[in-house]
Amino acid sequence: MSTSASSSPQAGSRPGGRSARVRAAVHRAVQELVADETSEPLTIPVVAARAGVHATTVYRRWGTVGELLADVATSRFSGDIVVPDTGSLRGDLERYASSLAKDLGDPDTLALVRATLGSGGEQGAAACRGERRQQIEAILERERCRGGEPPTPEQTTDALIAPLYYRAVFTDEPLSPEWTRGLVSHLLGD
Amino acid sequence: MSTSASSSPQAGSRPGGRSARVRAAVHRAVQELVADETSEPLTIPVVAARAGVHATTVYRRWGTVGELLADVATSRFSGDIVVPDTGSLRGDLERYASSLAKDLGDPDTLALVRATLGSGGEQGAAACRGERRQQIEAILERERCRGGEPPTPEQTTDALIAPLYYRAVFTDEPLSPEWTRGLVSHLLGD
C-alpha cells in the first residue's frame, strides 16, 4: 500500500478532480463578490453559498477570509505579466509598465487588491505585490547581458512600480500611457 | 423658540457633549480592533460592543464599516504632518518625507490604512491619502517664493509619496532614513 500511496501523492487533488473544481468555484465566487461593491461583507459562509459548496469545506481548506483572499490574489497575480523582450531596456520597461498599468487600471483587479490588503495582512500584501521584483530583475539582467548599465532593482521599484500602485490604489487619477512613459523617462534620466 | 434654536445651532453636538464622547469612543474602539490582528472581523456590532455604545447609534451615524473606517482614517491623517519650513527645498522635502516615513512605519497606522482600503472603497482610499497633495503643493509653493524652480506636484508625488506608501503597504522592507533621503536626492536630480 505504501508503494501505491507514494506513486500517487496527489490522489484526491489531481487537476480536473473534485478538489480543483471546488478551488475554481470558490476563487470565482470571491472575485465576483469583491467586484460587486454593493454586496454584503465578505465572509466564508457568503463565499461558500455563492460557490455552491459547504462552508466547512472552505473553512477546512482556507481557514480565514484573509487567507482565502491572499490565495485568490496570488493566483491572479502569478504570471500575469510576461517579461517583455523588445531589444532595448527602454522598450522593455515601457512595455512592462504599460501591462502593469492596464492590469491595475481594471476595476475588478483594483477591488481584489484593496480587499486583499484589508483582510490578508502581510500575506495579502505579498500576494498583491506578486512577482514584480523578480520580473524587474529579469528585465534589468537582460540589459546587463546586452552590455548596458541599468538602474538597480530598488531604483526601478521606487520610480516605476510604486507610482503605478500608488496612483491605482490611493487616487482616482488615470494610469494614462503618457504618464506611464514619463515614469520610464524619468527613471532612465531623460 | 426659533431665536433660541438659531443661537445654538450645534446643540447636542457641541465639543465635549455626548455626541463628541460617542465619536471619540467609537474611533478609539476601531483603532484598537484594527491594531489587534487576532480579533474577529470588524463589524458594527463588534465596534459598538468595544466602545460601550448601542449598535443602532453607530449604524445611524456611520451607516457601514467602510464609512466608519474612512471617518477614522480622515481624522487620523488630517493635519498629521506639519508642513516644514527649514529654509531650503531639500530640507523641507527631507523633513516631510521623514515624518511621513515615521507615520507609515507605525504598525497601528499601517493596519488602519490596510483595513480602510479594504472596506472603504474610493472614500477610504482618499482618507488614507490624506492631505499629501496639499502639503506637497505648499512645500513647492514656498520654494517658488524663494525664487527656486521646484519639480511639479505630480513629479514629487511619483518620486516621494508613492515609494513611501508602496514600501509601507505592499512590502516588508523598512522605510529607513537613508532610503528616504535617497528618494529626495533622486527627485532633485543629484
Interface residues (C-beta under 8 A of the other chain):
Chain A: E37 P41 T43 V65 R114 A115 T116 L117 G118 S119 G121 E122 G124 A125 A126 C128 R129 E154 Q155 T157 D158 A159 I161 A162 P163 Y165 Y166 R167 V169 F170 T171 D172 W179 L183 H186
Chain B: E37 P41 T43 V65 R114 A115 T116 L117 G118 S119 G121 E122 G124 A125 A126 C128 R129 E154 Q155 T157 D158 A159 I161 A162 P163 Y165 Y166 R167 V169 F170 T171 D172 W179 L183 H186
